[in-house]
Amino acid sequence: MARVRCTCGVLLSLPQGVSTARCPRCYATIVCPSNNGYYLPAANQYNGYGYYQQPPQPLPQLSTVSVHGRKRAVLIGISYQGHQNSVKGSVNDVRLMTYFLVNRLGFPNQSLLVLTEEERNPYLVPTKHNIRMALRWLVEGSQSGDSLVFFYSGHGSQVPDFDGEEVDGFDESLCPVDYHTEGKILDDEINATIVRPLPYGAKLHAIIDTCRSGTFLDLPLVCKMNKQGNYVWEYHQISTAYKGTSGGTAICFSACDDNETALDTTAFTSDGVTGALTSSFIKAVESERSLTYGRLLHSIRTNIYEAQKRQHGPNAPHTSQVPQLSSTEVFDVNSKLFTI
């Protein structure tokens, strides 16, 4: 094995005969004097219970990116392979969102950090530890003018709130691939990691395609909109705990309310099952220019309802999945243009 150190400090072990390596920390391409190829550690193996074991070696800290005005995104799709309640559309959702961000919204490929069970690199498998590190990477070094995106497709659930911060008495949670052994990631932690550090002038958009996701980022304001497009911002906190940013703006589109279930569907694409929110979100943005946040929310809801009618016929009941919009600040959703 040859050992090569990246400029960011990561030490890589490579087999004899490879000439280039991609750093798992900063994603730089390293040219090795006498090698040709990149050694990837073997993919994590199932441990007999249907979920992945955490790599024995610690995950190195991801680099702080200090490029002013850059775009950056973390995309997580978890299918829970081998679990009884696997999710069919989550990896497809990540593929769709990756293509959308890169080819429609101009995100550089190297600015996307993707975690799915299909990744061969164990640092990119969506374990609890790896997800925590990815969320830290998303906001570290962010500056005014930065545009950040957090996308998640997988299981979401609720757990009792013991801090007295939730109106309904429950915290929302993200379920990593190893949540059976390592536990879930609560909305309190997600908020503290990617919302609270946002500096002035930086913007975070979250697209959360999971059940029980209305307040997934624990943002203090929820937009309540009726079928006619009339809306009001509801303050969603009952405690003094600060859930805002350090001057930036965080906005979240969620697949459904906190007490609802998000659906997978084949209605939007011939390429397989996808999450209803992911497909309807992309369709809405691509179908209309100068889209306001209010118009986008209404279009997403309409697309999901129409997809349900196509699948179940014209007499299908109205979907119980009602996508939600939440924010760290009040704004006019019918005049503010959607921009990432």
C-alpha positions in Angstrom: 0.0 0.0 0.0 1.2 3.5 -0.8 0.3 6.4 1.6 -0.4 9.8 0.0 -1.4 12.9 1.9 -3.9 15.4 0.4 -3.4 19.1 0.8 -6.3 19.3 3.2 -4.4 16.9 5.5 -6.2 13.5 4.9 -3.8 10.6 4.6 -4.9 8.1 1.9 -3.8 4.5 1.6 -3.7 3.3 -2.0 -2.6 0.0 -3.6 0.5 0.0 -5.8 -0.2 0.9 -9.4 -2.8 3.8 -9.1 -2.0 7.3 -10.4 -4.9 9.5 -9.1 -7.1 9.5 -6.0 -10.2 11.5 -5.0 -10.0 12.8 -1.4 -13.1 11.7 0.6 -12.8 14.9 2.7 -12.4 17.8 0.2 -13.0 15.8 -3.0 -9.8 17.1 -4.6 -8.1 14.9 -7.3 -4.7 13.9 -6.0 -2.0 12.9 -8.6 0.2 10.1 -7.3 3.7 10.0 -8.8 3.8 6.3 -9.5 0.1 5.1 -9.3 -3.0 5.0 -11.6 -6.6 4.6 -10.0 -8.4 5.2 -6.7 -8.7 2.7 -3.9 -12.2 2.7 -2.3 -12.7 0.8 0.9 -15.1 -2.2 0.6 -18.7 -1.3 1.1 -20.1 -1.8 4.5 -21.6 -5.3 5.0 -24.9 -6.2 6.6 -24.5 -7.3 10.2 -27.3 -9.9 10.0 -30.1 -7.6 11.1 -30.6 -5.7 7.8 -28.6 -2.6 8.5 -25.1 -1.4 8.1 -22.3 -1.4 10.6 -20.4 1.8 11.2 -16.8 1.7 9.8 -14.3 1.1 12.6 -12.2 4.0 11.7 -13.4 7.5 12.7 -14.7 9.8 9.9 -12.2 12.7 9.3 -13.6 16.2 9.6 -14.8 17.5 6.3 -13.1 20.5 5.0 -14.4 24.0 5.5 -15.2 25.6 2.1 -14.6 29.4 2.2 -15.5 30.3 -1.4 -17.7 33.4 -1.4 -21.2 33.1 -2.9 -20.9 29.4 -3.7 -23.6 26.8 -3.9 -23.5 23.7 -1.7 -25.8 20.8 -1.1 -26.2 17.6 1.0 -28.5 15.0 -0.4 -29.5 11.9 1.6 -31.5 9.0 0.4 -32.1 5.9 2.6 -33.9 2.8 1.3 -33.3 0.6 4.5 -32.2 -2.4 2.4 -33.1 -5.6 4.3 -35.6 -3.9 6.6 -39.2 -4.9 6.7 -40.3 -1.3 6.0 -37.9 -0.4 3.2 -38.4 2.7 1.1 -38.5 2.1 -2.7 -38.2 5.7 -4.0 -35.5 7.3 -1.9 -32.4 6.6 -4.0 -34.4 7.6 -7.2 -35.3 10.9 -5.4 -31.6 11.6 -4.8 -30.8 11.0 -8.5 -33.6 13.3 -9.6 -32.7 16.1 -7.2 -29.0 15.8 -8.1 -29.7 16.2 -11.8 -32.1 19.1 -11.0 -29.6 21.0 -8.9 -26.7 20.5 -11.3 -28.4 20.8 -14.7 -31.2 23.2 -13.9 -29.9 25.3 -11.0 -26.2 25.4 -11.7 -24.8 23.6 -8.7 -21.2 22.4 -9.4 -20.9 18.6 -9.2 -18.1 19.0 -6.7 -20.3 21.0 -4.4 -22.8 18.1 -3.8 -22.3 15.6 -1.0 -24.5 12.5 -1.6 -25.2 9.8 1.0 -27.0 6.6 0.0 -26.6 2.9 0.6 -25.4 2.5 -3.0 -22.2 4.4 -2.3 -19.1 2.2 -2.2 -17.3 4.6 0.0 -18.3 3.8 3.7 -17.9 7.5 4.6 -20.9 8.2 2.2 -23.2 5.5 3.6 -26.0 7.4 5.5 -25.2 6.2 9.0 -26.0 8.5 11.9 -22.3 9.5 12.3 -21.9 10.2 8.6 -25.1 12.2 8.4 -24.0 14.4 11.3 -20.7 15.0 9.6 -22.3 15.9 6.3 -24.7 18.4 8.0 -21.7 20.1 9.7 -19.9 20.3 6.3 -22.9 21.9 4.7 -22.8 25.1 6.9 -19.1 25.2 7.9 -17.4 28.3 6.4 -20.7 29.6 4.9 -20.7 33.3 4.1 -23.1 36.0 2.9 -24.3 35.1 -0.6 -24.0 31.3 -0.1 -26.9 29.1 -1.2 -27.2 25.8 0.7 -29.6 22.9 0.1 -30.4 20.0 2.4 -32.4 17.2 0.7 -33.6 14.1 2.6 -35.7 11.2 1.4 -36.2 8.3 3.9 -38.1 7.5 7.0 -39.2 10.2 9.4 -40.9 9.6 12.8 -42.0 11.3 16.0 -40.6 10.8 19.5 -41.9 12.3 22.8 -40.6 15.8 23.4 -39.1 16.0 26.9 -38.0 19.6 26.6 -41.4 21.2 26.4 -40.5 22.9 23.1 -43.1 21.3 20.8 -46.7 22.4 20.4 -47.9 18.8 19.8 -45.6 17.2 22.4 -43.4 15.4 19.9 -40.0 15.9 18.3 -39.7 15.0 14.6 -36.7 12.8 13.7 -34.6 11.6 10.9 -33.9 7.8 10.7 -30.4 7.0 9.7 -29.7 3.5 8.1 -28.4 2.3 11.5 -31.0 3.9 13.7 -31.9 0.6 15.3 -28.5 0.6 17.0 -27.3 4.2 17.0 -30.7 6.0 17.3 -32.4 8.8 15.4 -31.4 12.4 14.8 -34.0 14.8 16.3 -35.2 18.1 14.8 -33.6 19.9 17.7 -30.1 18.7 16.6 -30.8 19.4 12.9 -31.8 22.9 13.8 -28.8 23.5 15.9 -26.4 22.1 13.2 -27.6 23.7 10.0 -30.1 26.5 10.9 -28.6 28.3 14.0 -25.1 28.8 12.5 -26.4 30.4 9.2 -24.7 33.8 8.9 -26.2 37.0 7.6 -26.8 36.9 3.8 -26.7 33.1 3.6 -29.7 31.1 2.6 -30.7 27.5 3.3 -33.4 25.6 1.5 -34.5 22.2 2.8 -36.6 19.7 0.8 -37.8 16.9 3.1 -39.6 14.0 1.5 -40.6 11.9 4.5 -43.5 11.2 6.9 -44.1 13.4 9.9 -42.1 16.2 8.4 -44.0 19.4 8.8 -41.6 20.9 11.3 -38.6 18.7 10.4 -36.1 21.6 10.8 -37.9 23.0 13.9 -38.2 26.4 12.2 -40.3 28.8 14.3 -42.8 29.9 11.6 -45.2 27.7 9.6 -47.2 28.9 6.6 -50.8 27.8 6.8 -52.4 28.1 3.4 -56.0 27.2 2.3 -57.1 25.9 -1.1 -57.8 29.5 -2.3 -54.2 30.5 -1.6 -55.0 32.6 1.5 -52.3 32.2 4.1 -51.2 33.1 7.6 -47.9 32.6 9.3 -48.2 30.7 12.6 -45.6 30.9 15.3 -44.7 27.4 16.2 -42.8 27.8 19.5 -44.0 27.5 23.0 -40.6 27.8 24.7 -37.9 30.4 24.8 -35.4 28.2 23.0 -33.9 30.0 20.0 -34.7 28.2 16.7 -33.6 31.0 14.3 -30.4 31.7 12.5 -27.3 33.9 13.1 -28.7 36.4 10.5 -29.4 34.1 7.5 -32.6 32.7 6.2 -33.8 29.1 6.3 -36.8 27.9 4.4 -38.2 24.3 4.3 -40.6 22.5 2.0 -41.9 19.3 3.8 -43.8 16.4 2.2 -46.6 16.6 4.7 -47.7 17.8 8.1 -46.3 16.4 11.4 -49.2 13.9 11.7 -49.3 12.8 8.1 -47.7 10.1 5.9 -45.7 10.9 2.8 -46.3 8.8 -0.3 -44.2 7.1 -3.0 -45.6 7.0 -6.5 -45.0 6.0 -10.1 -47.3 8.8 -11.4 -44.5 11.3 -12.2 -41.9 9.2 -14.1 -41.5 6.0 -16.1 -38.1 5.4 -14.4 -39.6 3.8 -11.2 -41.0 4.8 -7.8 -40.2 8.3 -6.5 -41.4 10.4 -3.6 -44.5 12.5 -4.4 -42.9 15.7 -2.9 -39.6 15.3 -4.8 -41.2 14.8 -8.2 -43.9 17.4 -7.7 -41.4 20.0 -6.4 -39.1 19.5 -9.5 -42.1 19.5 -11.9 -43.4 22.7 -10.4 -40.1 24.6 -10.6 -39.4 23.4 -14.1 -42.9 24.2 -15.4 -43.2 27.9 -14.5 -40.8 30.9 -14.5 -40.9 33.7 -11.9 -42.4 31.3 -9.4 -43.3 32.7 -6.0 -43.1 30.6 -2.8 -46.9 30.7 -2.5 -47.4 29.6 -6.1 -44.8 26.8 -5.7 -46.4 25.5 -2.5 -49.9 25.5 -4.3 -48.4 23.8 -7.4 -46.8 21.0 -5.3 -50.1 20.3 -3.5 -52.0 20.3 -6.8 -49.5 18.0 -8.5 -49.7 15.5 -5.7 -53.5 15.5 -5.7 -53.6 15.1 -9.5 -51.1 12.2 -9.3 -53.3 10.5 -6.8 -56.3 10.9 -9.1 -54.4 9.4 -12.0 -53.4 6.4 -9.9 -56.8 5.8 -8.2 -59.3 7.3 -10.6 -61.4 10.5 -10.6 -63.3 9.5 -7.5 -60.2 9.2 -5.3 -60.5 10.9 -1.9 -58.4 14.0 -1.4 -54.9 13.1 -0.4 -54.1 13.2 3.3 -50.6 14.3 2.3 -50.5 18.1 2.4 -47.0 19.6 1.8 -45.9 22.3 4.2 -43.8 25.5 4.1 -41.9 26.7 7.1 -39.3 29.5 7.7 -37.2 31.4 10.1 -38.8 34.7 9.0 -42.1 36.1 7.9 -42.4 37.1 4.2 -45.1 37.6 1.6 -45.3 34.2 -0.1 -47.3 35.6 -3.0 -44.7 38.2 -4.0 -41.3 36.7 -2.9 -39.8 34.8 -5.8 -38.4 31.3 -5.3 -34.7 31.4 -5.8 -31.9 28.9 -4.9 
